[in-house]
Amino acid sequence: MNRQEFLHELRIALQGEISQRAIDEHVRYYENYIIEESRKGKSEEEVISQLGNPRLIAKTLIDTTEQFGTVNEEEYYSKHYNDENIGDEKGFHAGYSDRTGWDVRFGKLKLNSWYGKLLMILIAILIIIVAAHIVAFLLPVIMIIVMILLIISLILGSRR
């Protein structure tokens, strides 16, 4: 089975079961997936074989659509096609999508955006400044302790 046959069979299996917009999104996703995997060196037939039966995929997509209802495209890809999705709902969250790339969040703050990166740089600078102040505060105390230990070792060394 080639790509066009796979996509045609998927489209026919989805027809009448979910909205036309959702069908177009699903077909577009699988077409892009097959193309991207083919660019990585796999043959179309190999990729399609790994995907499995388009009618079974359609059944899964129909069941998912019935279970979760209609979702917009961004939610669809982030919830259903992440290769990796780490984190919890309230805190840190990291996910990867072939379509949008990495999405790293802390709460609602997107860490891999320009303002997220700026915030991370500012936090790193703040940590370095605080660490430098702690070292600057402790350095005289450490020097005194080292001097005392050096004097003690010299006194004990001279007695031998």
C-alpha positions in Angstrom: 0.0 0.0 0.0 1.4 3.4 -0.9 0.8 6.8 0.8 -2.1 7.8 -1.4 -3.9 4.5 -0.9 -3.4 4.7 2.9 -4.7 8.2 3.1 -7.7 7.5 0.9 -8.6 4.5 3.0 -8.2 6.5 6.2 -10.4 9.3 4.7 -13.1 6.9 3.7 -13.2 5.2 7.1 -13.5 8.5 8.8 -16.1 9.9 6.4 -19.5 10.6 8.1 -18.1 9.7 11.6 -16.4 13.0 12.5 -16.4 16.5 11.1 -14.8 17.2 7.8 -12.3 19.6 9.5 -11.2 16.8 11.8 -10.9 14.4 8.9 -8.7 16.9 7.0 -6.5 17.4 10.1 -6.1 13.7 10.7 -5.3 13.0 7.0 -2.9 16.0 6.9 -1.2 14.7 10.1 -0.6 11.2 8.7 0.5 12.5 5.3 3.1 14.8 7.0 4.1 11.9 9.3 4.7 9.5 6.3 6.6 12.2 4.4 8.8 13.1 7.4 9.6 9.4 8.2 10.4 8.9 4.5 12.9 11.8 4.6 14.6 10.0 7.5 15.4 7.1 5.1 12.4 4.8 5.6 10.4 3.7 2.6 6.7 4.8 2.4 5.7 1.1 2.6 7.8 0.6 5.7 6.3 3.6 7.4 2.7 2.6 6.4 3.4 -0.9 7.6 4.5 0.4 11.0 1.4 2.6 11.2 -0.9 -0.3 10.7 -4.3 -0.7 9.2 -5.8 2.7 8.3 -9.3 1.4 9.3 -8.1 0.5 12.8 -6.5 4.0 13.1 -9.8 5.5 11.9 -11.7 3.6 14.6 -9.3 4.8 17.3 -9.6 8.4 16.0 -13.4 8.2 16.0 -13.5 6.7 19.5 -11.1 9.4 20.7 -13.2 12.1 19.1 -16.3 10.7 20.7 -14.6 10.5 24.1 -13.0 13.9 24.1 -15.3 15.8 21.9 -14.2 18.3 19.3 -11.0 20.1 20.1 -9.1 22.8 18.3 -6.1 21.8 16.3 -3.5 23.0 18.8 -5.1 21.0 21.6 -5.4 18.0 19.3 -1.8 17.8 18.4 -0.5 18.6 21.9 -2.8 16.0 23.6 -2.7 13.2 21.0 0.5 13.3 19.0 3.2 14.1 21.6 6.2 11.8 21.3 7.0 12.7 24.8 4.9 14.4 27.5 6.4 14.9 30.9 5.1 16.8 33.9 1.9 17.5 35.7 -1.0 19.9 35.1 0.0 22.6 37.6 3.8 22.7 37.6 6.5 21.8 35.2 5.4 20.4 31.8 7.4 19.4 28.8 6.1 17.9 25.6 7.3 17.4 22.1 5.2 17.5 18.9 6.5 16.9 15.4 4.4 19.9 14.3 5.4 22.5 16.9 8.6 21.1 18.5 9.3 21.3 22.2 6.9 23.0 24.6 8.4 23.5 28.0 6.2 25.1 30.6 6.1 26.0 34.3 2.4 26.6 35.0 1.3 28.9 32.2 4.8 30.3 31.6 6.3 28.9 28.4 10.0 28.5 29.3 11.2 28.1 25.7 9.8 31.4 24.5 11.9 34.5 24.4 10.5 35.8 27.7 10.9 32.4 29.3 14.5 32.3 28.2 15.1 35.9 29.5 13.5 34.9 32.8 15.8 31.9 33.1 18.9 34.0 32.3 17.8 36.5 35.0 17.3 33.8 37.5 20.7 32.3 36.7 22.3 35.7 37.2 20.5 36.1 40.5 21.7 32.7 41.7 25.3 33.5 40.7 25.1 36.9 42.5 23.7 35.3 45.7 26.4 32.5 45.6 29.1 35.1 45.1 27.9 37.1 48.1 27.8 34.0 50.2 31.4 33.1 49.2 32.5 36.7 49.8 31.0 36.6 53.2 32.5 33.2 54.1 35.9 33.7 52.6 37.4 35.7 55.5 36.1 33.1 57.9 37.5 30.3 55.8 40.9 32.2 55.5 41.1 32.5 59.3 40.4 28.8 59.8 43.0 27.9 57.2 45.5 30.3 58.9 44.8 28.7 62.3 45.2 25.2 60.9 48.4 26.2 59.2 49.8 27.7 62.4 48.8 24.6 64.4 50.5 22.3 61.8 53.7 24.4 61.9 53.8 24.4 65.7 53.2 20.6 65.8 55.7 20.1 63.0 58.4 22.0 64.8 58.0 19.9 68.0 59.0 16.7 66.3 
